[in-house]
Amino acid sequence: MTHGRGRKGGRGAGLKGGRGNAGLHKHKFLHMLKYMPDHFGVHGFKRPQSVIKKNKTINVGELEKRFPGKDSIDLEKEGYDKLLGGGVINTKLKIKVNSASEKAIEKIKEKGGEIILPEMQKEQTKEEQLK
């Protein structure tokens, strides 16, 4: 009649000690310490999104595809932060960008192009002030 559960033991989650995680601070405490030691508390650290900044980059080989027919490109206005040296370039370009890798600068200068970086602009203004 009761299938070994007594009179009220078969109701709900009675003989399991509660449903789900009930009793982890009480009668299931040792089970929690043994099998779920990191269950309670705060773990780790997540940096605030306002601190995290990802640079948007573009390769030298993509310049001709993205900006066809242009002789000078202002990558700052286009939303790019850094120019990388991947790919092949076939035309002479004048590029203004916040930062560039050494390989990218070499490839642009090999084709007779020019890269304008913020450091170069500061040096030019200092030279003009000295004159």
C-alpha positions as CSV (number, residue, x, y, z in Angstrom):
1,M,0.0,0.0,0.0
2,T,2.7,2.5,0.9
3,H,5.6,0.9,-1.0
4,G,7.9,1.2,1.9
5,R,7.5,5.0,2.3
6,G,5.3,5.0,5.4
7,R,2.1,7.0,5.6
8,K,3.2,10.5,4.3
9,G,6.7,9.8,2.9
10,G,5.7,9.5,-0.7
11,R,4.3,13.0,-1.0
12,G,6.2,15.7,-2.9
13,A,9.9,15.8,-2.2
14,G,9.5,14.6,1.4
15,L,12.2,11.9,1.8
16,K,14.8,13.5,-0.4
17,G,15.3,16.2,2.1
18,G,13.5,18.9,0.1
19,R,13.5,20.0,-3.5
20,G,16.5,21.3,-5.4
21,N,19.1,23.0,-3.3
22,A,16.9,23.2,-0.1
23,G,18.9,22.6,3.0
24,L,22.4,23.3,1.8
25,H,23.0,25.4,4.9
26,K,21.2,22.9,7.1
27,H,20.9,19.2,6.8
28,K,22.7,18.9,3.3
29,F,25.6,21.0,4.5
30,L,28.3,18.3,4.4
31,H,27.1,17.3,0.9
32,M,27.5,20.9,-0.2
33,L,31.0,21.1,1.3
34,K,32.1,17.9,-0.4
35,Y,30.5,18.1,-3.8
36,M,29.8,21.9,-4.3
37,P,32.5,23.8,-2.4
38,D,32.2,26.9,-4.6
39,H,28.4,27.0,-4.6
40,F,28.0,30.0,-2.3
41,G,29.7,33.4,-2.6
42,V,31.1,35.7,-5.3
43,H,33.9,34.4,-7.5
44,G,36.2,36.2,-9.8
45,F,36.2,39.7,-11.1
46,K,34.7,41.3,-14.2
47,R,36.2,44.5,-15.5
48,P,33.8,47.3,-16.1
49,Q,32.9,47.8,-19.8
50,S,33.9,51.5,-19.6
51,V,37.5,50.5,-18.9
52,I,37.7,47.9,-21.7
53,K,38.7,49.4,-25.1
54,K,39.2,47.3,-28.2
55,N,41.2,48.7,-31.1
56,K,39.5,48.4,-34.4
57,T,42.2,47.4,-36.9
58,I,42.5,47.0,-40.7
59,N,45.2,45.4,-42.8
60,V,47.1,47.1,-45.6
61,G,45.7,44.5,-48.1
62,E,42.1,45.6,-47.3
63,L,42.6,49.3,-48.0
64,E,42.2,49.1,-51.8
65,K,39.1,46.9,-51.5
66,R,37.4,49.1,-48.9
67,F,38.4,52.4,-50.3
68,P,38.6,52.0,-54.1
69,G,39.9,55.0,-56.1
70,K,41.0,57.1,-53.2
71,D,44.5,58.5,-53.0
72,S,44.3,59.7,-49.4
73,I,42.5,57.9,-46.6
74,D,41.7,59.2,-43.1
75,L,41.3,56.0,-41.1
76,E,40.4,58.0,-38.0
77,K,37.3,59.3,-39.6
78,E,36.5,55.9,-41.0
79,G,36.5,54.5,-37.5
80,Y,39.8,52.5,-37.5
81,D,42.4,52.8,-34.7
82,K,45.3,50.9,-36.1
83,L,46.8,49.8,-39.4
84,L,48.4,46.4,-39.6
85,G,50.8,45.0,-42.2
86,G,48.9,42.0,-43.6
87,G,48.3,41.7,-47.3
88,V,49.7,43.3,-50.4
89,I,49.2,46.9,-51.6
90,N,49.7,48.0,-55.2
91,T,49.0,51.7,-55.2
92,K,50.5,54.8,-53.7
93,L,48.4,56.0,-50.7
94,K,48.5,58.8,-48.2
95,I,47.0,57.5,-44.9
96,K,46.2,59.3,-41.6
97,V,45.9,56.9,-38.7
98,N,46.3,56.9,-34.9
99,S,48.9,54.0,-34.9
100,A,50.4,51.6,-37.3
101,S,52.7,48.6,-37.2
102,E,56.3,48.8,-38.5
103,K,55.5,46.3,-41.3
104,A,52.5,48.4,-42.4
105,I,54.7,51.6,-42.5
106,E,57.3,49.7,-44.6
107,K,54.8,48.4,-47.1
108,I,53.2,51.9,-47.6
109,K,56.6,53.6,-48.0
110,E,57.9,50.9,-50.5
111,K,55.1,51.9,-52.9
112,G,55.9,55.6,-52.4
113,G,53.0,56.3,-50.1
114,E,52.9,58.2,-46.8
115,I,51.6,57.5,-43.3
116,I,50.7,60.4,-41.0
117,L,50.7,59.4,-37.3
118,P,49.8,61.7,-34.3
119,E,53.5,61.7,-33.1
120,M,54.6,63.0,-36.5
121,Q,52.0,65.8,-36.4
122,K,53.3,66.9,-32.9
123,E,56.8,67.0,-34.2
124,Q,55.8,69.1,-37.3
125,T,54.0,71.6,-35.1
126,K,57.0,71.9,-32.8
127,E,59.3,72.5,-35.8
128,E,56.9,75.2,-37.1
129,Q,56.9,76.9,-33.7
130,L,60.7,77.0,-33.6
131,K,60.9,78.7,-37.1
